[in-house]
Amino acid sequence: MNSLSQNTSLLNTDLSHDLAFFLSLLDAPFAPFMSSLDYASMMTNASSWFYSFLRKAFVSAIEKADLLFRTSPGRIQRFYVKQTRSRSIITIFGEITFKRTEYQRRDTKEPYCYIDRKLSLLPRQRYDCCIEAKAKEIYADHNSMIKTGRILGEQIYGFFSLDPDRKYHHLSRQTVYNLLHRCGRIRLRPTPMPHTPDTLYIMADEKWIPLQGECTEGTPHVREMVKVAVCFEGRERILKKDGTPTDRFRLKNKYIYSSCSSEKNNFWENLQDHLAVRYDLNKVKKIYIMGDGAGWIRRGISEMRMPGTTVKAALDRFHASQAIHRMTSDKVFQEVLIRYLFELKREEFDTVAEIARSYLKEENDRKRFDENLDYIHRHWHEVKVMVKEVKIGCAMEQAISHIIASHFTSVPKAYSRKNLPLYLNSRIHSQNGEDLIRLALTARDVSHEGKDADLRESYDFSFFDDQVRKETFTVHLRNRSNKKETYPF
């Protein structure tokens, strides 16, 4: 409160007089009514006055702290005064400029600045850590650095303003890029769940993201495969505010895991490690892996298999229906084939399929028909698992469209191979409900600039180290003159 009370000079500015004028209109019973523009002007003045007041109070508190450290008794024995310089940084309520003293250590002759250490400011840092964390959170929900810079700039300039110059405060795309790369990927330990279900469901699919800077005449389209898995315990009905059930469902305790193919790690092994933290896998009896039947998805059956746990693959209804629509364009044949497929009537399905094929005249149409029919035959058992055991369906196409496609494929060739894992990491944390601002602030103190931050629990394995035994040995030797000499070790 001392810092705030010392800045009462702001109450006498022209800005405060304008604000007081508009506020006086509220107290006058017979004053004319405010227009919408007048009300917006009042709110603009209030926002500007408040931001200006906070900036001056913050500068006053910083310079007071610098003076207290400079005059402290123990400072002279440890630090020389080198010089006093001004520094400007941009905070969440605008740019501030303050004076602080730079020192030099007496023992190591290294430079030292008390205020920079106090505020966690790095050398040549223009934006404070709050803006860095906010940039990471905003970009995780937007697919453009330009949008992120515009949102951040308007928030820094003022929560609401009618000033036409507010657009000049937008952060550039390069500035947002630098803020996002101030800290690398954040490796986080999954949150353990209080209860372990008997059955786990895993939806898996991949998305190919076009890359920039790697296209040549021989390979004009270079893409990165991103694998995504959505793990959940089942589905539950969505309730209204009054507790009335609706017709919509949501996945229960959903958890998302993703990785890029360039990371060259074992996708299913890492996913199992994450699930082992969330659940007691010894209590899980069944695991269903749902997807389009790709080879890397089917490999999850053997990778996720554990003693006492049955792992089965299931083909989602979307890809099964999509294969039938590719076989024939006739609506009647499509409806009949889909009904026989999900009723698991294979003989009737093959009979109708043979009739539908006889109506095709073009060789390419027959070839496409045979390919999709073979796809259904190869995954007939997986369709049976979906219909008989899973029953709840598979919404992986919706999930990957919302998580990956809408964010990373809306702009063609917008990402490089080295930056994509960083942006994907923030996106997945955001979709898992993590507080990105807190994560970014914590990771900033853990990692060096641009390095990955490992926020997982560290374990002390020092008890495995060999204990160093310090003992003294005495060696007795005789020289050529037969004189005894002692050498202690």
Buried (B, 14 or more C-beta within 10 A) or exposed (E): EEBEEEBEEBEEBEBBEBBEEBEEBEEEEEEEEBEEEEEBBBBBBBBBBBBBBBBBBBBBBBBEBBEEBBEEEEBEEEBEEEEEEEBEBBBBBBBBEBBBBBBBEEEEEEEBBBBBEEBEBEEEBEBBBBBBBBBBBBBBBBBBBEBBBBBBBBBBBBBEBBEEEBEEBBBEBEBBBBBBEBBBBBEBEBEEBEEBBEBBBBBBBBBEBBBEEBEEEEEEEBBBEBBBBBBBBEBEEEEEEEEEEEEEBEBEBBBBBBBBBBEEEEBBEBBBEBBBBBBEBEEBEBBBBBBBBEEBBBBBBEBBEEEEBEBBBBBBBBBBBBBBEBBBEEEEBBEBBBEBBBEEEBEBBBEBBEEBBEEBEEEEBEEBBEEBBEBBEEBBEBBBBBBEEBEBBBBBBEBBBEBBBEBBBEEEBBBEBEBBBBBBBBBBBBBBEBEBBEBBBBBBEEBEEEEBBBBEEEEEEEEEEEEEEEEEEEEEEEEEEEEEEEEEE
